[in-house]
Amino acid sequence: MFQVYFTADLDEELSNKLEEHAQSISILYDKKAVIALFNSEEEIPACTRDYILSIQTLDEEVWKYRYLDSFNGIAVTPSVFIYPATKGKMCDSSYKYTIAINPKDAFGDGTHPTTRMCIQTLESMTDTIAPEKRSSYSLCDIGTGTGIIAIAAELFGFGTIDAFDIDPLAIQRAQENAAYNGCNRINFFVSDIAKVRSGTQYTIVVANLLSDIIEKNAAAIASLVEKGGTLIASGIHDRWAQGIIALMQKYCTLVDKNIMDEWHCLVFKK
């Protein structure tokens, strides 16, 4: 794994090139440099090489987990706090919900704007449902990663919760995270959205995925939403948002959208 520092004066076109080729995590910006991770030096776009300040080789196990040393958690909403399980059990009465996540090998530690917006949107929807009725609502979390959204759904009181991911290791981590948070009603399983043919439909479907995956599987994603149900679609960068909206509106109606740091969270009603 290679950590590359670029000068901070990259124009939009060059920044987009980096976003297309950087691996595993989003590009980090600060006042002095643009930092990106690549699996190999060959993946670094040629057009950006004149802007390189330095290249460092990182041990994969080190870079994946070292940020946890200084990460103490994040308040996703005024009532939801997410923190690394590596810090041990936390009890903070100032938050209604506290979720411990070990992100090892899977996406979803609560810091990315798309994850935060999904949980914020889900909580806002939950607040409109009487507590005694929430157990009658079903939810499907597509591309569950660490299981963070499914775990939040159980804590919010949803009844039936299915969560799947194409990566068996992600499902293993999600199950571990659910158990650590005392969640035992989530049905985690390995599956590919392109191959899902269960016939089961849900009150709410959350698809926090790459835009390309949403685009290729729009019909399959929409088919999981019951009539009158809601689809929360995120993982969509600003430059792809209008295309995804136009595509999904073949199946559902856009009723709300949120934007954070050029990432979109779209809410559709079927």
C-alpha positions in Angstrom: 0.0 0.0 0.0 1.3 3.4 -0.9 0.4 6.7 0.8 1.0 9.6 -1.6 1.2 13.3 -0.7 0.3 15.8 -3.4 0.4 19.6 -3.4 -2.8 21.1 -2.3 -3.3 23.2 -5.5 -4.7 20.3 -7.6 -7.5 21.5 -9.8 -10.9 19.8 -10.0 -10.0 17.6 -12.9 -6.9 16.3 -11.2 -8.8 15.8 -7.9 -11.4 13.8 -9.8 -8.7 11.6 -11.3 -7.4 10.8 -7.8 -10.8 10.0 -6.6 -11.3 7.5 -9.4 -8.0 5.7 -8.7 -7.4 6.0 -4.9 -8.1 2.8 -3.0 -10.0 1.9 0.2 -10.5 5.3 1.7 -11.5 8.8 0.5 -8.8 11.3 -0.3 -7.9 13.4 2.8 -7.6 17.1 2.4 -5.8 19.6 4.7 -4.2 22.9 4.3 -0.9 21.6 3.2 -1.5 18.5 1.0 -3.8 16.1 -0.6 -3.3 12.5 0.7 -4.3 9.4 -1.2 -3.8 5.7 -0.8 -3.0 3.3 -3.7 -2.5 -0.4 -3.9 0.5 0.1 -6.3 2.5 2.9 -7.7 1.2 2.0 -11.1 -2.3 3.1 -10.0 -1.2 6.7 -9.4 -2.6 8.7 -12.4 0.2 9.9 -14.7 -1.3 13.4 -15.0 -0.9 13.9 -11.2 2.7 12.8 -10.9 4.1 16.4 -11.2 2.2 17.3 -8.1 3.6 14.5 -5.8 5.5 15.7 -2.7 6.3 12.3 -1.3 5.4 8.6 -1.5 5.4 6.3 1.5 5.1 2.5 1.6 2.7 1.4 4.3 2.2 -2.0 5.8 -1.4 -2.9 5.1 -2.3 -4.0 8.6 -0.8 -0.8 10.0 -2.6 1.7 7.8 -5.9 0.0 8.1 -6.1 0.3 11.9 -3.7 3.1 13.0 -6.3 5.9 12.8 -8.2 4.1 15.5 -5.5 5.1 17.9 -6.6 8.8 17.8 -10.3 8.2 16.9 -12.5 8.5 20.0 -15.9 8.5 18.3 -18.3 10.7 16.5 -21.8 12.1 17.2 -23.7 11.2 14.1 -26.9 12.9 15.4 -27.6 14.6 18.8 -28.8 11.2 20.1 -26.5 8.7 18.3 -22.8 8.3 19.2 -20.5 5.8 17.4 -17.2 4.9 18.7 -14.5 2.2 18.1 -15.0 -1.0 19.9 -11.2 -1.0 20.6 -11.8 1.6 23.2 -13.9 -0.8 25.3 -17.5 -0.4 26.4 -18.7 3.1 26.7 -21.7 4.4 28.7 -22.6 8.0 28.0 -26.0 9.1 29.3 -25.9 12.2 27.1 -26.7 10.0 24.1 -29.8 7.9 23.7 -27.9 5.4 21.5 -24.2 4.4 21.6 -22.9 2.0 19.0 -19.5 0.4 19.2 -18.0 -0.6 15.9 -14.8 -2.4 15.0 -14.4 -1.5 11.3 -11.7 -4.1 10.6 -11.8 -5.2 6.9 -15.2 -3.6 6.2 -16.6 -0.1 5.4 -18.6 1.8 8.0 -17.1 3.4 11.1 -19.6 6.2 11.1 -17.2 8.9 9.9 -18.0 8.9 6.2 -20.7 11.4 5.2 -22.8 8.8 3.4 -23.0 6.6 6.5 -23.8 9.5 8.7 -26.6 10.8 6.4 -28.1 7.3 6.2 -28.3 7.0 10.0 -29.6 10.6 10.3 -32.3 10.0 7.7 -33.3 6.7 9.3 -33.5 8.3 12.7 -35.7 11.1 11.4 -38.0 8.6 9.8 -38.1 6.6 13.1 -39.1 9.7 15.0 -42.3 9.9 13.0 -43.3 6.4 13.9 -45.0 5.6 17.3 -42.6 3.5 19.4 -45.2 0.7 19.7 -45.5 0.5 15.9 -41.9 0.3 15.0 -41.6 -3.4 15.4 -44.0 -3.9 12.5 -41.6 -2.1 10.1 -39.0 -4.1 8.1 -35.7 -3.0 6.8 -33.1 -4.3 4.4 -29.5 -3.0 4.5 -27.8 -3.6 1.1 -24.0 -3.7 1.3 -24.0 -3.7 5.1 -20.2 -3.5 5.6 -19.6 -3.3 9.3 -23.4 -3.7 10.0 -23.6 -0.2 11.4 -26.8 0.8 9.7 -28.6 -2.5 10.5 -27.4 -2.2 14.2 -28.8 1.4 14.3 -32.1 0.1 12.9 -32.4 -2.5 15.6 -31.7 0.0 18.3 -34.3 2.3 16.8 -36.8 -0.5 17.2 -37.4 -1.9 13.8 -38.7 -5.5 13.7 -37.5 -7.5 10.7 -34.0 -6.5 9.7 -32.1 -8.3 6.9 -28.6 -7.2 6.0 -26.3 -8.6 3.3 -23.0 -8.0 1.7 -21.1 -9.6 -1.2 -18.0 -10.0 1.1 -18.1 -12.9 3.5 -15.5 -11.3 5.7 -17.7 -8.1 6.0 -20.6 -10.3 7.1 -18.4 -11.9 9.8 -17.4 -8.5 11.1 -21.0 -7.3 11.0 -22.1 -10.2 13.1 -19.4 -9.6 15.6 -20.3 -5.9 15.8 -24.0 -6.7 16.2 -23.2 -9.2 19.1 -21.0 -6.6 20.8 -23.9 -4.1 20.8 -26.4 -6.7 22.1 -28.3 -6.9 18.8 -29.6 -10.4 18.0 -32.5 -9.8 15.6 -30.5 -8.9 12.5 -30.4 -11.6 9.8 -27.0 -11.2 8.2 -26.2 -13.1 5.0 -23.8 -13.1 2.1 -25.4 -12.1 -1.2 -24.9 -10.1 -4.4 -27.6 -7.5 -5.1 -27.3 -8.5 -8.8 -28.5 -12.0 -7.8 -31.1 -11.3 -5.2 -34.3 -12.9 -6.2 -36.0 -13.5 -2.8 -39.3 -11.9 -3.6 -39.2 -10.4 -0.1 -40.0 -6.7 0.2 -39.4 -4.2 2.9 -40.8 -1.1 4.4 -37.4 0.6 4.2 -34.4 -0.3 2.1 -31.0 1.3 2.6 -28.5 1.2 -0.2 -25.3 2.9 0.8 -23.3 1.8 -2.2 -21.0 3.1 -4.9 -22.9 5.0 -7.6 -21.8 2.4 -10.2 -23.4 -0.4 -8.3 -26.6 1.5 -7.8 -26.7 2.3 -11.5 -26.2 -1.3 -12.6 -28.7 -2.7 -10.1 -31.4 0.0 -9.9 -34.2 -2.3 -10.8 -33.1 -5.0 -8.3 -32.8 -2.4 -5.5 -36.2 -0.9 -6.2 -37.8 -4.4 -6.3 -36.9 -4.9 -2.6 -39.1 -1.9 -1.6 -42.7 -2.6 -0.9 -45.4 -0.4 -2.4 -45.6 2.7 -0.2 -42.2 1.9 1.2 -39.0 4.0 1.3 -35.6 3.7 -0.4 -32.6 5.5 1.2 -29.8 5.6 -1.4 -26.4 7.0 -0.6 -22.8 6.6 -1.5 -23.5 9.0 -4.4 -21.0 11.7 -5.2 -22.2 15.1 -6.5 -21.2 14.4 -10.1 -23.3 11.3 -10.3 -26.4 12.5 -8.3 -28.6 13.8 -11.1 -28.0 10.6 -13.2 -29.0 8.4 -10.2 -32.0 10.5 -9.5 -33.2 10.2 -13.1 -32.6 6.5 -13.1 -34.3 5.6 -9.8 -37.3 7.8 -10.7 -38.2 5.1 -13.2 -39.2 3.0 -10.2 -39.7 5.5 -7.3 -40.4 9.1 -6.6 -37.7 11.4 -5.0 -39.1 12.9 -1.8 -36.1 14.2 -0.1 -32.3 14.6 -0.4 -29.4 15.6 1.8 -25.9 16.7 0.9 -22.7 16.6 3.0 -19.3 17.3 1.6 -20.4 16.7 -2.0 -22.0 13.3 -1.1 -25.7 12.8 -1.6 -28.3 10.8 0.4 -31.5 10.4 -1.7 -34.9 9.4 -0.3 -37.4 7.8 -2.6 -41.0 6.7 -2.1 -42.4 3.8 -4.1 
